[in-house]
Amino acid sequence: MATTVREVMTGSPVTLPSSASVAEAAALMREHDIGDVLVVDGDAVAGIVTDRDIVVRAVADGGDPREIRLT
């Protein structure tokens, strides 16, 4: 069993700027076989977008993932 967070956390998280599209986030998730991407605004973490966020909040509402931004 893991005894520290470091043992279970991702060592090199994937990030995108808040101006990136939902489609860009989905492509990175596929490329890296991950389910979330950190959203950054400059040097600060602004949030996180998950594969579920993309499906429930963008695609299911009929939005165009190429036009919807992570902000």
Predicted model as a PDB file, atoms N, CA, C, CB and O in Angstrom, pLDDT in the B-factor column:
MODEL        1                                                                  
ATOM      1  N   MET A   1       0.849  -1.185   0.000  1.00 75.00           N  
ATOM      2  CA  MET A   1       0.000   0.000   0.000  1.00 75.00           C  
ATOM      3  C   MET A   1       0.889   1.241   0.000  1.00 75.00           C  
ATOM      4  CB  MET A   1      -0.963   0.002   1.228  1.00 75.00           C  
ATOM      5  O   MET A   1       1.919   1.282   0.674  1.00 75.00           O  
ATOM      6  N   ALA A   2       0.476   2.256  -0.769  1.00 70.00           N  
ATOM      7  CA  ALA A   2       1.233   3.500  -0.848  1.00 70.00           C  
ATOM      8  C   ALA A   2       1.214   4.228   0.491  1.00 70.00           C  
ATOM      9  CB  ALA A   2       0.668   4.404  -1.953  1.00 70.00           C  
ATOM     10  O   ALA A   2       0.203   4.240   1.193  1.00 70.00           O  
ATOM     11  N   THR A   3       2.338   4.829   0.828  1.00 85.00           N  
ATOM     12  CA  THR A   3       2.417   5.546   2.096  1.00 85.00           C  
ATOM     13  C   THR A   3       2.511   7.057   1.912  1.00 85.00           C  
ATOM     14  CB  THR A   3       3.605   5.059   2.886  1.00 85.00           C  
ATOM     15  O   THR A   3       2.335   7.813   2.867  1.00 85.00           O  
ATOM     16  N   THR A   4       2.785   7.495   0.694  1.00 91.00           N  
ATOM     17  CA  THR A   4       2.843   8.938   0.430  1.00 91.00           C  
ATOM     18  C   THR A   4       2.076   9.256  -0.848  1.00 91.00           C  
ATOM     19  CB  THR A   4       4.318   9.424   0.315  1.00 91.00           C  
ATOM     20  O   THR A   4       1.882   8.394  -1.705  1.00 91.00           O  
ATOM     21  N   VAL A   5       1.649  10.497  -0.957  1.00 85.00           N  
ATOM     22  CA  VAL A   5       0.963  10.949  -2.162  1.00 85.00           C  
ATOM     23  C   VAL A   5       1.889  10.815  -3.366  1.00 85.00           C  
ATOM     24  CB  VAL A   5       0.484  12.409  -2.006  1.00 85.00           C  
ATOM     25  O   VAL A   5       1.438  10.446  -4.450  1.00 85.00           O  
ATOM     26  N   ARG A   6       3.154  11.105  -3.194  1.00 85.00           N  
ATOM     27  CA  ARG A   6       4.116  11.029  -4.293  1.00 85.00           C  
ATOM     28  C   ARG A   6       4.113   9.654  -4.959  1.00 85.00           C  
ATOM     29  CB  ARG A   6       5.515  11.354  -3.786  1.00 85.00           C  
ATOM     30  O   ARG A   6       4.371   9.548  -6.158  1.00 85.00           O  
ATOM     31  N   GLU A   7       3.829   8.618  -4.206  1.00 86.00           N  
ATOM     32  CA  GLU A   7       3.835   7.261  -4.752  1.00 86.00           C  
ATOM     33  C   GLU A   7       2.665   6.987  -5.698  1.00 86.00           C  
ATOM     34  CB  GLU A   7       3.811   6.263  -3.625  1.00 86.00           C  
ATOM     35  O   GLU A   7       2.745   6.074  -6.519  1.00 86.00           O  
ATOM     36  N   VAL A   8       1.596   7.748  -5.602  1.00 84.00           N  
ATOM     37  CA  VAL A   8       0.428   7.510  -6.446  1.00 84.00           C  
ATOM     38  C   VAL A   8       0.125   8.645  -7.417  1.00 84.00           C  
ATOM     39  CB  VAL A   8      -0.766   7.272  -5.586  1.00 84.00           C  
ATOM     40  O   VAL A   8      -0.698   8.482  -8.318  1.00 84.00           O  
ATOM     41  N   MET A   9       0.770   9.782  -7.248  1.00 80.00           N  
ATOM     42  CA  MET A   9       0.466  10.919  -8.114  1.00 80.00           C  
ATOM     43  C   MET A   9       1.190  10.826  -9.449  1.00 80.00           C  
ATOM     44  CB  MET A   9       0.833  12.216  -7.420  1.00 80.00           C  
ATOM     45  O   MET A   9       2.183  10.112  -9.584  1.00 80.00           O  
ATOM     46  N   THR A  10       0.682  11.557 -10.429  1.00 79.00           N  
ATOM     47  CA  THR A  10       1.319  11.638 -11.739  1.00 79.00           C  
ATOM     48  C   THR A  10       2.522  12.552 -11.636  1.00 79.00           C  
ATOM     49  CB  THR A  10       0.329  12.147 -12.820  1.00 79.00           C  
ATOM     50  O   THR A  10       2.417  13.678 -11.149  1.00 79.00           O  
ATOM     51  N   GLY A  11       3.645  12.078 -12.087  1.00 80.00           N  
ATOM     52  CA  GLY A  11       4.877  12.849 -11.979  1.00 80.00           C  
ATOM     53  C   GLY A  11       4.962  14.015 -12.946  1.00 80.00           C  
ATOM     54  O   GLY A  11       5.547  15.047 -12.616  1.00 80.00           O  
ATOM     55  N   SER A  12       4.400  13.876 -14.115  1.00 87.00           N  
ATOM     56  CA  SER A  12       4.454  14.929 -15.132  1.00 87.00           C  
ATOM     57  C   SER A  12       3.050  15.209 -15.650  1.00 87.00           C  
ATOM     58  CB  SER A  12       5.397  14.527 -16.302  1.00 87.00           C  
ATOM     59  O   SER A  12       2.662  14.688 -16.696  1.00 87.00           O  
ATOM     60  N   PRO A  13       2.289  16.018 -14.935  1.00 91.00           N  
ATOM     61  CA  PRO A  13       0.917  16.283 -15.371  1.00 91.00           C  
ATOM     62  C   PRO A  13       0.894  17.036 -16.697  1.00 91.00           C  
ATOM     63  CB  PRO A  13       0.163  17.081 -14.304  1.00 91.00           C  
ATOM     64  O   PRO A  13       1.813  17.791 -17.014  1.00 91.00           O  
ATOM     65  N   VAL A  14      -0.156  16.820 -17.453  1.00 96.00           N  
ATOM     66  CA  VAL A  14      -0.336  17.473 -18.745  1.00 96.00           C  
ATOM     67  C   VAL A  14      -1.130  18.751 -18.518  1.00 96.00           C  
ATOM     68  CB  VAL A  14      -1.057  16.532 -19.770  1.00 96.00           C  
ATOM     69  O   VAL A  14      -2.127  18.750 -17.795  1.00 96.00           O  
ATOM     70  N   THR A  15      -0.687  19.838 -19.136  1.00 97.00           N  
ATOM     71  CA  THR A  15      -1.353  21.122 -18.966  1.00 97.00           C  
ATOM     72  C   THR A  15      -1.708  21.739 -20.313  1.00 97.00           C  
ATOM     73  CB  THR A  15      -0.471  22.077 -18.168  1.00 97.00           C  
ATOM     74  O   THR A  15      -1.105  21.427 -21.339  1.00 97.00           O  
ATOM     75  N   LEU A  16      -2.691  22.610 -20.282  1.00 98.00           N  
ATOM     76  CA  LEU A  16      -3.075  23.419 -21.433  1.00 98.00           C  
ATOM     77  C   LEU A  16      -3.429  24.809 -20.930  1.00 98.00           C  
ATOM     78  CB  LEU A  16      -4.270  22.777 -22.214  1.00 98.00           C  
ATOM     79  O   LEU A  16      -3.894  24.956 -19.801  1.00 98.00           O  
ATOM     80  N   PRO A  17      -3.214  25.837 -21.756  1.00 98.00           N  
ATOM     81  CA  PRO A  17      -3.647  27.178 -21.351  1.00 98.00           C  
ATOM     82  C   PRO A  17      -5.172  27.264 -21.363  1.00 98.00           C  
ATOM     83  CB  PRO A  17      -3.038  28.256 -22.285  1.00 98.00           C  
ATOM     84  O   PRO A  17      -5.837  26.510 -22.074  1.00 98.00           O  
ATOM     85  N   SER A  18      -5.712  28.173 -20.585  1.00 97.00           N  
ATOM     86  CA  SER A  18      -7.165  28.315 -20.493  1.00 97.00           C  
ATOM     87  C   SER A  18      -7.794  28.708 -21.822  1.00 97.00           C  
ATOM     88  CB  SER A  18      -7.519  29.341 -19.442  1.00 97.00           C  
ATOM     89  O   SER A  18      -9.001  28.547 -21.998  1.00 97.00           O  
ATOM     90  N   SER A  19      -7.009  29.215 -22.755  1.00 97.00           N  
ATOM     91  CA  SER A  19      -7.523  29.593 -24.073  1.00 97.00           C  
ATOM     92  C   SER A  19      -7.649  28.405 -25.026  1.00 97.00           C  
ATOM     93  CB  SER A  19      -6.626  30.638 -24.690  1.00 97.00           C  
ATOM     94  O   SER A  19      -8.188  28.557 -26.122  1.00 97.00           O  
ATOM     95  N   ALA A  20      -7.166  27.231 -24.632  1.00 98.00           N  
ATOM     96  CA  ALA A  20      -7.232  26.044 -25.480  1.00 98.00           C  
ATOM     97  C   ALA A  20      -8.674  25.562 -25.621  1.00 98.00           C  
ATOM     98  CB  ALA A  20      -6.349  24.924 -24.907  1.00 98.00           C  
ATOM     99  O   ALA A  20      -9.527  25.863 -24.787  1.00 98.00           O  
ATOM    100  N   SER A  21      -8.926  24.817 -26.678  1.00 98.00           N  
ATOM    101  CA  SER A  21     -10.274  24.292 -26.912  1.00 98.00           C  
ATOM    102  C   SER A  21     -10.480  22.955 -26.206  1.00 98.00           C  
ATOM    103  CB  SER A  21     -10.530  24.135 -28.413  1.00 98.00           C  
ATOM    104  O   SER A  21      -9.529  22.273 -25.824  1.00 98.00           O  
ATOM    105  N   VAL A  22     -11.740  22.612 -26.050  1.00 97.00           N  
ATOM    106  CA  VAL A  22     -12.102  21.311 -25.495  1.00 97.00           C  
ATOM    107  C   VAL A  22     -11.557  20.201 -26.393  1.00 97.00           C  
ATOM    108  CB  VAL A  22     -13.642  21.186 -25.343  1.00 97.00           C  
ATOM    109  O   VAL A  22     -11.125  19.164 -25.890  1.00 97.00           O  
ATOM    110  N   ALA A  23     -11.571  20.399 -27.697  1.00 97.00           N  
ATOM    111  CA  ALA A  23     -11.039  19.396 -28.624  1.00 97.00           C  
ATOM    112  C   ALA A  23      -9.544  19.179 -28.399  1.00 97.00           C  
ATOM    113  CB  ALA A  23     -11.297  19.820 -30.079  1.00 97.00           C  
ATOM    114  O   ALA A  23      -9.070  18.045 -28.468  1.00 97.00           O  
ATOM    115  N   GLU A  24      -8.802  20.243 -28.134  1.00 98.00           N  
ATOM    116  CA  GLU A  24      -7.372  20.108 -27.843  1.00 98.00           C  
ATOM    117  C   GLU A  24      -7.159  19.294 -26.571  1.00 98.00           C  
ATOM    118  CB  GLU A  24      -6.713  21.495 -27.705  1.00 98.00           C  
ATOM    119  O   GLU A  24      -6.263  18.451 -26.505  1.00 98.00           O  
ATOM    120  N   ALA A  25      -7.989  19.553 -25.561  1.00 98.00           N  
ATOM    121  CA  ALA A  25      -7.878  18.802 -24.309  1.00 98.00           C  
ATOM    122  C   ALA A  25      -8.171  17.323 -24.554  1.00 98.00           C  
ATOM    123  CB  ALA A  25      -8.842  19.372 -23.241  1.00 98.00           C  
ATOM    124  O   ALA A  25      -7.464  16.457 -24.038  1.00 98.00           O  
ATOM    125  N   ALA A  26      -9.202  17.031 -25.332  1.00 98.00           N  
ATOM    126  CA  ALA A  26      -9.555  15.639 -25.622  1.00 98.00           C  
ATOM    127  C   ALA A  26      -8.430  14.939 -26.380  1.00 98.00           C  
ATOM    128  CB  ALA A  26     -10.860  15.572 -26.432  1.00 98.00           C  
ATOM    129  O   ALA A  26      -8.131  13.774 -26.115  1.00 98.00           O  
ATOM    130  N   ALA A  27      -7.812  15.642 -27.318  1.00 98.00           N  
ATOM    131  CA  ALA A  27      -6.716  15.047 -28.090  1.00 98.00           C  
ATOM    132  C   ALA A  27      -5.527  14.718 -27.191  1.00 98.00           C  
ATOM    133  CB  ALA A  27      -6.277  15.997 -29.218  1.00 98.00           C  
ATOM    134  O   ALA A  27      -4.901  13.669 -27.347  1.00 98.00           O  
ATOM    135  N   LEU A  28      -5.215  15.608 -26.253  1.00 97.00           N  
ATOM    136  CA  LEU A  28      -4.113  15.337 -25.324  1.00 97.00           C  
ATOM    137  C   LEU A  28      -4.432  14.167 -24.403  1.00 97.00           C  
ATOM    138  CB  LEU A  28      -3.801  16.580 -24.492  1.00 97.00           C  
ATOM    139  O   LEU A  28      -3.560  13.359 -24.086  1.00 97.00           O  
ATOM    140  N   MET A  29      -5.681  14.083 -23.979  1.00 96.00           N  
ATOM    141  CA  MET A  29      -6.081  12.959 -23.136  1.00 96.00           C  
ATOM    142  C   MET A  29      -5.903  11.645 -23.883  1.00 96.00           C  
ATOM    143  CB  MET A  29      -7.539  13.117 -22.677  1.00 96.00           C  
ATOM    144  O   MET A  29      -5.426  10.662 -23.317  1.00 96.00           O  
ATOM    145  N   ARG A  30      -6.283  11.632 -25.141  1.00 97.00           N  
ATOM    146  CA  ARG A  30      -6.119  10.418 -25.942  1.00 97.00           C  
ATOM    147  C   ARG A  30      -4.636  10.097 -26.132  1.00 97.00           C  
ATOM    148  CB  ARG A  30      -6.812  10.576 -27.314  1.00 97.00           C  
ATOM    149  O   ARG A  30      -4.213   8.952 -25.973  1.00 97.00           O  
ATOM    150  N   GLU A  31      -3.858  11.115 -26.472  1.00 96.00           N  
ATOM    151  CA  GLU A  31      -2.425  10.926 -26.729  1.00 96.00           C  
ATOM    152  C   GLU A  31      -1.684  10.373 -25.521  1.00 96.00           C  
ATOM    153  CB  GLU A  31      -1.796  12.238 -27.148  1.00 96.00           C  
ATOM    154  O   GLU A  31      -0.803   9.523 -25.658  1.00 96.00           O  
ATOM    155  N   HIS A  32      -2.047  10.862 -24.333  1.00 94.00           N  
ATOM    156  CA  HIS A  32      -1.346  10.469 -23.108  1.00 94.00           C  
ATOM    157  C   HIS A  32      -2.078   9.382 -22.315  1.00 94.00           C  
ATOM    158  CB  HIS A  32      -1.146  11.680 -22.229  1.00 94.00           C  
ATOM    159  O   HIS A  32      -1.609   8.960 -21.258  1.00 94.00           O  
ATOM    160  N   ASP A  33      -3.226   8.931 -22.825  1.00 93.00           N  
ATOM    161  CA  ASP A  33      -4.034   7.912 -22.154  1.00 93.00           C  
ATOM    162  C   ASP A  33      -4.351   8.317 -20.717  1.00 93.00           C  
ATOM    163  CB  ASP A  33      -3.310   6.562 -22.170  1.00 93.00           C  
ATOM    164  O   ASP A  33      -4.099   7.574 -19.768  1.00 93.00           O  
ATOM    165  N   ILE A  34      -4.912   9.520 -20.590  1.00 94.00           N  
ATOM    166  CA  ILE A  34      -5.262  10.080 -19.284  1.00 94.00           C  
ATOM    167  C   ILE A  34      -6.703  10.568 -19.314  1.00 94.00           C  
ATOM    168  CB  ILE A  34      -4.300  11.236 -18.897  1.00 94.00           C  
ATOM    169  O   ILE A  34      -7.309  10.636 -20.384  1.00 94.00           O  
ATOM    170  N   GLY A  35      -7.255  10.905 -18.166  1.00 94.00           N  
ATOM    171  CA  GLY A  35      -8.637  11.343 -18.078  1.00 94.00           C  
ATOM    172  C   GLY A  35      -8.814  12.779 -17.648  1.00 94.00           C  
ATOM    173  O   GLY A  35      -9.943  13.238 -17.474  1.00 94.00           O  
ATOM    174  N   ASP A  36      -7.717  13.500 -17.474  1.00 95.00           N  
ATOM    175  CA  ASP A  36      -7.840  14.903 -17.089  1.00 95.00           C  
ATOM    176  C   ASP A  36      -6.602  15.695 -17.510  1.00 95.00           C  
ATOM    177  CB  ASP A  36      -8.056  15.023 -15.573  1.00 95.00           C  
ATOM    178  O   ASP A  36      -5.518  15.144 -17.702  1.00 95.00           O  
ATOM    179  N   VAL A  37      -6.801  16.999 -17.645  1.00 97.00           N  
ATOM    180  CA  VAL A  37      -5.736  17.927 -18.017  1.00 97.00           C  
ATOM    181  C   VAL A  37      -5.836  19.130 -17.097  1.00 97.00           C  
ATOM    182  CB  VAL A  37      -5.833  18.354 -19.526  1.00 97.00           C  
ATOM    183  O   VAL A  37      -6.926  19.651 -16.862  1.00 97.00           O  
ATOM    184  N   LEU A  38      -4.696  19.572 -16.575  1.00 97.00           N  
ATOM    185  CA  LEU A  38      -4.680  20.789 -15.771  1.00 97.00           C  
ATOM    186  C   LEU A  38      -4.783  21.997 -16.688  1.00 97.00           C  
ATOM    187  CB  LEU A  38      -3.399  20.868 -14.902  1.00 97.00           C  
ATOM    188  O   LEU A  38      -4.132  22.054 -17.732  1.00 97.00           O  
ATOM    189  N   VAL A  39      -5.608  22.965 -16.290  1.00 98.00           N  
ATOM    190  CA  VAL A  39      -5.779  24.196 -17.052  1.00 98.00           C  
ATOM    191  C   VAL A  39      -4.968  25.274 -16.349  1.00 98.00           C  
ATOM    192  CB  VAL A  39      -7.298  24.604 -17.176  1.00 98.00           C  
ATOM    193  O   VAL A  39      -5.133  25.506 -15.151  1.00 98.00           O  
ATOM    194  N   VAL A  40      -4.085  25.933 -17.105  1.00 98.00           N  
ATOM    195  CA  VAL A  40      -3.225  26.949 -16.513  1.00 98.00           C  
ATOM    196  C   VAL A  40      -3.509  28.311 -17.125  1.00 98.00           C  
ATOM    197  CB  VAL A  40      -1.752  26.582 -16.698  1.00 98.00           C  
ATOM    198  O   VAL A  40      -3.880  28.440 -18.291  1.00 98.00           O  
ATOM    199  N   ASP A  41      -3.318  29.317 -16.287  1.00 96.00           N  
ATOM    200  CA  ASP A  41      -3.425  30.712 -16.710  1.00 96.00           C  
ATOM    201  C   ASP A  41      -2.088  31.339 -16.348  1.00 96.00           C  
ATOM    202  CB  ASP A  41      -4.658  31.472 -16.020  1.00 96.00           C  
ATOM    203  O   ASP A  41      -1.869  31.730 -15.201  1.00 96.00           O  
ATOM    204  N   GLY A  42      -1.201  31.432 -17.322  1.00 94.00           N  
ATOM    205  CA  GLY A  42       0.165  31.859 -17.031  1.00 94.00           C  
ATOM    206  C   GLY A  42       0.858  30.761 -16.251  1.00 94.00           C  
ATOM    207  O   GLY A  42       0.891  29.607 -16.680  1.00 94.00           O  
ATOM    208  N   ASP A  43       1.413  31.123 -15.103  1.00 92.00           N  
ATOM    209  CA  ASP A  43       2.108  30.152 -14.256  1.00 92.00           C  
ATOM    210  C   ASP A  43       1.205  29.521 -13.196  1.00 92.00           C  
ATOM    211  CB  ASP A  43       3.279  30.817 -13.581  1.00 92.00           C  
ATOM    212  O   ASP A  43       1.641  28.649 -12.445  1.00 92.00           O  
ATOM    213  N   ALA A  44      -0.044  29.961 -13.137  1.00 96.00           N  
ATOM    214  CA  ALA A  44      -0.950  29.487 -12.086  1.00 96.00           C  
ATOM    215  C   ALA A  44      -1.919  28.438 -12.626  1.00 96.00           C  
ATOM    216  CB  ALA A  44      -1.732  30.663 -11.484  1.00 96.00           C  
ATOM    217  O   ALA A  44      -2.397  28.540 -13.755  1.00 96.00           O  
ATOM    218  N   VAL A  45      -2.199  27.434 -11.805  1.00 96.00           N  
ATOM    219  CA  VAL A  45      -3.216  26.441 -12.154  1.00 96.00           C  
ATOM    220  C   VAL A  45      -4.581  27.085 -11.950  1.00 96.00           C  
ATOM    221  CB  VAL A  45      -3.070  25.131 -11.292  1.00 96.00           C  
ATOM    222  O   VAL A  45      -4.904  27.555 -10.860  1.00 96.00           O  
ATOM    223  N   ALA A  46      -5.378  27.098 -13.022  1.00 97.00           N  
ATOM    224  CA  ALA A  46      -6.697  27.720 -12.975  1.00 97.00           C  
ATOM    225  C   ALA A  46      -7.802  26.695 -12.731  1.00 97.00           C  
ATOM    226  CB  ALA A  46      -6.966  28.471 -14.268  1.00 97.00           C  
ATOM    227  O   ALA A  46      -8.903  27.048 -12.308  1.00 97.00           O  
ATOM    228  N   GLY A  47      -7.500  25.418 -13.001  1.00 97.00           N  
ATOM    229  CA  GLY A  47      -8.508  24.381 -12.813  1.00 97.00           C  
ATOM    230  C   GLY A  47      -8.084  23.082 -13.448  1.00 97.00           C  
ATOM    231  O   GLY A  47      -6.914  22.866 -13.765  1.00 97.00           O  
ATOM    232  N   ILE A  48      -9.060  22.229 -13.623  1.00 97.00           N  
ATOM    233  CA  ILE A  48      -8.824  20.925 -14.232  1.00 97.00           C  
ATOM    234  C   ILE A  48     -10.035  20.601 -15.095  1.00 97.00           C  
ATOM    235  CB  ILE A  48      -8.577  19.812 -13.146  1.00 97.00           C  
ATOM    236  O   ILE A  48     -11.169  20.896 -14.718  1.00 97.00           O  
ATOM    237  N   VAL A  49      -9.798  20.001 -16.238  1.00 97.00           N  
ATOM    238  CA  VAL A  49     -10.888  19.534 -17.091  1.00 97.00           C  
ATOM    239  C   VAL A  49     -10.742  18.025 -17.217  1.00 97.00           C  
ATOM    240  CB  VAL A  49     -10.870  20.238 -18.505  1.00 97.00           C  
ATOM    241  O   VAL A  49      -9.648  17.504 -17.433  1.00 97.00           O  
ATOM    242  N   THR A  50     -11.865  17.341 -17.079  1.00 97.00           N  
ATOM    243  CA  THR A  50     -11.858  15.880 -17.133  1.00 97.00           C  
ATOM    244  C   THR A  50     -12.587  15.391 -18.378  1.00 97.00           C  
ATOM    245  CB  THR A  50     -12.506  15.287 -15.867  1.00 97.00           C  
ATOM    246  O   THR A  50     -13.312  16.143 -19.030  1.00 97.00           O  
ATOM    247  N   ASP A  51     -12.381  14.122 -18.693  1.00 97.00           N  
ATOM    248  CA  ASP A  51     -13.099  13.547 -19.828  1.00 97.00           C  
ATOM    249  C   ASP A  51     -14.605  13.623 -19.597  1.00 97.00           C  
ATOM    250  CB  ASP A  51     -12.665  12.086 -20.062  1.00 97.00           C  
ATOM    251  O   ASP A  51     -15.365  13.817 -20.545  1.00 97.00           O  
ATOM    252  N   ARG A  52     -15.036  13.477 -18.373  1.00 97.00           N  
ATOM    253  CA  ARG A  52     -16.466  13.591 -18.056  1.00 97.00           C  
ATOM    254  C   ARG A  52     -16.964  15.009 -18.290  1.00 97.00           C  
ATOM    255  CB  ARG A  52     -16.731  13.175 -16.601  1.00 97.00           C  
ATOM    256  O   ARG A  52     -18.058  15.196 -18.822  1.00 97.00           O  
ATOM    257  N   ASP A  53     -16.175  16.018 -17.899  1.00 95.00           N  
ATOM    258  CA  ASP A  53     -16.555  17.410 -18.170  1.00 95.00           C  
ATOM    259  C   ASP A  53     -16.810  17.614 -19.652  1.00 95.00           C  
ATOM    260  CB  ASP A  53     -15.462  18.378 -17.684  1.00 95.00           C  
ATOM    261  O   ASP A  53     -17.788  18.254 -20.038  1.00 95.00           O  
ATOM    262  N   ILE A  54     -15.931  17.072 -20.481  1.00 96.00           N  
ATOM    263  CA  ILE A  54     -16.062  17.240 -21.926  1.00 96.00           C  
ATOM    264  C   ILE A  54     -17.364  16.619 -22.420  1.00 96.00           C  
ATOM    265  CB  ILE A  54     -14.861  16.611 -22.654  1.00 96.00           C  
ATOM    266  O   ILE A  54     -18.093  17.236 -23.197  1.00 96.00           O  
ATOM    267  N   VAL A  55     -17.652  15.419 -21.978  1.00 96.00           N  
ATOM    268  CA  VAL A  55     -18.852  14.723 -22.442  1.00 96.00           C  
ATOM    269  C   VAL A  55     -20.121  15.395 -21.929  1.00 96.00           C  
ATOM    270  CB  VAL A  55     -18.821  13.262 -21.998  1.00 96.00           C  
ATOM    271  O   VAL A  55     -21.025  15.687 -22.711  1.00 96.00           O  
ATOM    272  N   VAL A  56     -20.196  15.641 -20.627  1.00 95.00           N  
ATOM    273  CA  VAL A  56     -21.427  16.132 -20.008  1.00 95.00           C  
ATOM    274  C   VAL A  56     -21.663  17.617 -20.257  1.00 95.00           C  
ATOM    275  CB  VAL A  56     -21.392  15.870 -18.523  1.00 95.00           C  
ATOM    276  O   VAL A  56     -22.805  18.032 -20.454  1.00 95.00           O  
ATOM    277  N   ARG A  57     -20.612  18.419 -20.251  1.00 91.00           N  
ATOM    278  CA  ARG A  57     -20.792  19.870 -20.325  1.00 91.00           C  
ATOM    279  C   ARG A  57     -20.584  20.459 -21.708  1.00 91.00           C  
ATOM    280  CB  ARG A  57     -19.862  20.528 -19.382  1.00 91.00           C  
ATOM    281  O   ARG A  57     -20.962  21.606 -21.947  1.00 91.00           O  
ATOM    282  N   ALA A  58     -20.001  19.714 -22.614  1.00 92.00           N  
ATOM    283  CA  ALA A  58     -19.762  20.259 -23.954  1.00 92.00           C  
ATOM    284  C   ALA A  58     -20.486  19.448 -25.022  1.00 92.00           C  
ATOM    285  CB  ALA A  58     -18.263  20.292 -24.254  1.00 92.00           C  
ATOM    286  O   ALA A  58     -21.355  19.975 -25.717  1.00 92.00           O  
ATOM    287  N   VAL A  59     -20.142  18.193 -25.157  1.00 92.00           N  
ATOM    288  CA  VAL A  59     -20.686  17.374 -26.233  1.00 92.00           C  
ATOM    289  C   VAL A  59     -22.185  17.122 -26.057  1.00 92.00           C  
ATOM    290  CB  VAL A  59     -19.944  16.049 -26.303  1.00 92.00           C  
ATOM    291  O   VAL A  59     -22.946  17.264 -27.015  1.00 92.00           O  
ATOM    292  N   ALA A  60     -22.618  16.754 -24.859  1.00 94.00           N  
ATOM    293  CA  ALA A  60     -24.028  16.439 -24.625  1.00 94.00           C  
ATOM    294  C   ALA A  60     -24.930  17.648 -24.829  1.00 94.00           C  
ATOM    295  CB  ALA A  60     -24.215  15.897 -23.224  1.00 94.00           C  
ATOM    296  O   ALA A  60     -26.111  17.490 -25.138  1.00 94.00           O  
ATOM    297  N   ASP A  61     -24.397  18.836 -24.663  1.00 89.00           N  
ATOM    298  CA  ASP A  61     -25.183  20.056 -24.881  1.00 89.00           C  
ATOM    299  C   ASP A  61     -25.186  20.477 -26.345  1.00 89.00           C  
ATOM    300  CB  ASP A  61     -24.639  21.190 -24.022  1.00 89.00           C  
ATOM    301  O   ASP A  61     -25.791  21.490 -26.697  1.00 89.00           O  
ATOM    302  N   GLY A  62     -24.514  19.706 -27.204  1.00 93.00           N  
ATOM    303  CA  GLY A  62     -24.514  20.017 -28.624  1.00 93.00           C  
ATOM    304  C   GLY A  62     -23.488  21.051 -29.037  1.00 93.00           C  
ATOM    305  O   GLY A  62     -23.529  21.559 -30.158  1.00 93.00           O  
ATOM    306  N   GLY A  63     -22.569  21.366 -28.143  1.00 91.00           N  
ATOM    307  CA  GLY A  63     -21.547  22.358 -28.460  1.00 91.00           C  
ATOM    308  C   GLY A  63     -20.493  21.809 -29.405  1.00 91.00           C  
ATOM    309  O   GLY A  63     -20.334  20.596 -29.545  1.00 91.00           O  
ATOM    310  N   ASP A  64     -19.782  22.711 -30.045  1.00 95.00           N  
ATOM    311  CA  ASP A  64     -18.689  22.344 -30.943  1.00 95.00           C  
ATOM    312  C   ASP A  64     -17.404  22.336 -30.130  1.00 95.00           C  
ATOM    313  CB  ASP A  64     -18.584  23.331 -32.163  1.00 95.00           C  
ATOM    314  O   ASP A  64     -16.936  23.405 -29.735  1.00 95.00           O  
ATOM    315  N   PRO A  65     -16.810  21.167 -29.861  1.00 95.00           N  
ATOM    316  CA  PRO A  65     -15.619  21.076 -29.028  1.00 95.00           C  
ATOM    317  C   PRO A  65     -14.434  21.887 -29.572  1.00 95.00           C  
ATOM    318  CB  PRO A  65     -15.218  19.633 -28.887  1.00 95.00           C  
ATOM    319  O   PRO A  65     -13.525  22.238 -28.820  1.00 95.00           O  
ATOM    320  N   ARG A  66     -14.447  22.177 -30.856  1.00 96.00           N  
ATOM    321  CA  ARG A  66     -13.355  22.990 -31.433  1.00 96.00           C  
ATOM    322  C   ARG A  66     -13.514  24.462 -31.108  1.00 96.00           C  
ATOM    323  CB  ARG A  66     -13.298  22.809 -32.948  1.00 96.00           C  
ATOM    324  O   ARG A  66     -12.552  25.227 -31.171  1.00 96.00           O  
ATOM    325  N   GLU A  67     -14.738  24.860 -30.758  1.00 96.00           N  
ATOM    326  CA  GLU A  67     -15.020  26.272 -30.467  1.00 96.00           C  
ATOM    327  C   GLU A  67     -15.101  26.574 -28.969  1.00 96.00           C  
ATOM    328  CB  GLU A  67     -16.318  26.677 -31.129  1.00 96.00           C  
ATOM    329  O   GLU A  67     -14.886  27.715 -28.561  1.00 96.00           O  
ATOM    330  N   ILE A  68     -15.403  25.583 -28.159  1.00 96.00           N  
ATOM    331  CA  ILE A  68     -15.551  25.797 -26.712  1.00 96.00           C  
ATOM    332  C   ILE A  68     -14.179  25.855 -26.076  1.00 96.00           C  
ATOM    333  CB  ILE A  68     -16.408  24.675 -26.057  1.00 96.00           C  
ATOM    334  O   ILE A  68     -13.363  24.954 -26.272  1.00 96.00           O  
ATOM    335  N   ARG A  69     -13.917  26.905 -25.318  1.00 96.00           N  
ATOM    336  CA  ARG A  69     -12.635  27.117 -24.649  1.00 96.00           C  
ATOM    337  C   ARG A  69     -12.701  26.578 -23.225  1.00 96.00           C  
ATOM    338  CB  ARG A  69     -12.257  28.620 -24.645  1.00 96.00           C  
ATOM    339  O   ARG A  69     -13.781  26.392 -22.663  1.00 96.00           O  
ATOM    340  N   LEU A  70     -11.534  26.333 -22.659  1.00 96.00           N  
ATOM    341  CA  LEU A  70     -11.434  25.782 -21.315  1.00 96.00           C  
ATOM    342  C   LEU A  70     -11.708  26.822 -20.227  1.00 96.00           C  
ATOM    343  CB  LEU A  70     -10.066  25.185 -21.112  1.00 96.00           C  
ATOM    344  O   LEU A  70     -11.860  26.464 -19.059  1.00 96.00           O  
ATOM    345  N   THR A  71     -11.771  28.072 -20.587  1.00 88.00           N  
ATOM    346  CA  THR A  71     -12.011  29.126 -19.588  1.00 88.00           C  
ATOM    347  C   THR A  71     -13.403  29.069 -19.045  1.00 88.00           C  
ATOM    348  CB  THR A  71     -11.760  30.490 -20.176  1.00 88.00           C  
ATOM    349  O   THR A  71     -13.768  29.883 -18.196  1.00 88.00           O  
TER     350      THR A  71                                                      
ENDMDL                                                                          
END                                                                             
